[in-house]
Amino acid sequence: MQVKAVSSEAQAGVRLGKYGPPLEPAKLPDPGPVTLKKIFGPGLIIAALGVGLGETYMWPRLVILFGPEIRWLSTTGLIIQIFVTAEIARWTYLTGESIFMAGYRAHPATAWFWLIAATLIYIWPGHVALGAWAFKTLVQSPAPTWQWQLAAFLLIPVILALAPYQVYKTVKTILAIAIAFMSAVGLVVAAVAAAKLGKNIFWWDAFRGSFWFGYWHPDLTRYASVWMPSLVGSIAFMGPSGMQQMWYTLFAREEGSGMSAYMPKITGLIFGREEKWRDTGFIPDLTDPEEMRKWRAWRKLNVYDAAISFGAITFIITLFYTVLALAGAEMSADVKEAMLKGKRELAITAMSRAFGVIHPALAPLWFFTIGIIGWKMSFGVIDAFCRGQSDMTYLLIPASRKIGMRKLYYIWLLIVTIGGISTIVAGMARGPGFLLDVLAFLSCFVMGVYCLQIVYVNNFLVPKEARMSKISTAVLSAGAIFYLGSLFISIAVFGAIPRG
């Protein structure tokens, strides 16, 4: 898309923050009228990426253990994440730059922190590991679990390397199909299983428990050393976890949201070509009434995106799978005690029995569903990880700009493939549940940090005409306390960290 120039007297760049090149003045693209297609823009991919094992496995297993009232913690996490989704992309819609560049403009050390943190956190292929375990259980394969995990994992870089021209479109299509599948399965099976058990009250229990703020089950204290890390991680895994929300700004850029319409895109390794990258983004003149009109329209789309395509979808799907968990627990009284002692994967077995209530032949469908969810989560995370790392490498290491953003993306894909293979082989004795808990536990830390970064960027770097409200500032500040405080309590009060 061609950049719409501003008047000659406004050609000088605009500097926001102490670091980085000035932003180029330009006119915002006009988003036009609000339509359903526009609402399900970059938010669809983050919803598909975010709605996964946290909603269909981690929270349901906590419901089996501690009752549906524990869901109030998931609701708290979801509310924070809705505000994060609405606010983390403010900079990207306004400038076309990622949130990593915004952090760099505050201080380069911020971008270095995210580069290192992402590398340390996302070597853990917990999603695909659990998904592969579910597929292995489904077919009752005699092959070792790690071989299934390896095969499922290696499929991801193959697809990304063979993607057509714009990699983002391939990723978005696959994730959209996956979330449609898991939504349909969750709704139909949960409804029929609850009806056949004569327990339609499960629906009310699941909904009521979502708002039972302040509830605390005594077993949470009794078994804190085993389950507190999982609880902390599950709070982080309610919706997009870890750095997924930060990567949302990269999806918005690929979607062409706001000023991102003028930014280049990452293309396929074989069927694409390198697009000339930019060292800086753009900035509109927010003192112009017409530019402010367009800015408010883009903000409306961003908020709808957060509330509908992310918030509503996440809450509804979690409700489906909570009902399924309650149905599974009803038929698996022995499962709870075993899970309390650390046998985490038994939640999947219990929930598969709820599928079997409809017809015994449907019981394997649950394992197939978990397999799909686990694989698509790793697929989306690996793509986004490579986007984020290549973005920061290009930003922080000037020599890398000669390589180009597209090649950097595939270099990072090679790095994460090697790291994933090593982690699967090294962690095979611990089991997929352990890998997933480590990822969730570490995610809680970075989520607290990025809440603080959003508060700073949106209140100090963003021009005053486009800054976020005091309500958003308060919620995100509380989010930082919530995530970091939960982590501190788990470690300092209960002495609980993920264990194999």
C-alpha angles and dihedrals in degrees: 000000000000117000114247105229125223126225118293093251091059097050096108114105122255118231118211114180128000098279139053131039121302118272117251115242112239141149119264115246112248109250092202122207121347110260134172091250091057093046089055093054122113088344091068093062093046090048091049090047094043100044102074141093093350091061099034103034117009098048095038091054090052088051090053090052104038106018133256092287089076087073091084087082090056090050090052090051091047094052090052091048093052089056090045091053091049093048109032092066094049090095093046095049089048099045110010089240126120124250086252090063089048089055091048090054088057092047132329090232088071092061091046089053092054093045092054095039093052091049092052096044103042099051084085107090093194096145098054090039092059092041092053090048088055092050091048091051091048095057094032091231118187090212117108115268093239090062090056090047091051094049093048091046096050091053088069100064090043092058093044092050091050095045117130122247102306110038092201093065092055092049093047093050094050094046093046091054090048095051092047089053096048092046093053094046093047095049098045098042095043092050095048095041092051091047094048092050089051088237105120084143084080088081092056092044091052093048095043092047090056089070102034091117116193097020116148123181115215090229088064088068095038094053097029095128090059103035109025094083089050091050092049090046092047090055087055091045094056097113120330108004136197110354096345092104090053090052087053086077088059091051090050089053091051090047091054097240115174112323089356087084087080096048125098122250136227111251136197123284096233106019100034137069133221114270116209106257127220127231092208142024135226138266130204126220100255092188087070109092092216092053090048090051091055091044092054090049091053091047090052090054090048093051092046087049091054097043101040114022092038112020101038095040092049094049095047096047091047089052091054093052094043089059088049090052092051090050091048092049090050089061097037108054091158093056098072096060093047092049093050088059092055109275094130101169091062087086088072091051092049093050092048087063089061088059088051091057089074093047131333090238090063096059092088089055090078092058090047090050093051089047092054093045094049093048096046090049092056090042091056095040094051093049091048093044091055090048092052096044094047090048092054094041090054089048100045103035111052093193090062091065089076088062094054132230095269094054091044088055091056094043088057089046088057091048094050090046092055091044092049093050091050093048094049092051094043094045100041093105092055096055133231094280090063093051091049093049092051091052092048093046093052091043091063091062097052092045090059090050096049091050087060091047093052090051090053098043096045094046102038111021100036113081112260093249090064104035122129124259127264089248092058090046091053094047094048092046088051088048091057090051091045096052099038092039092053090051092048093049091049093052105030101034103032099021087227124155129155111285131185 
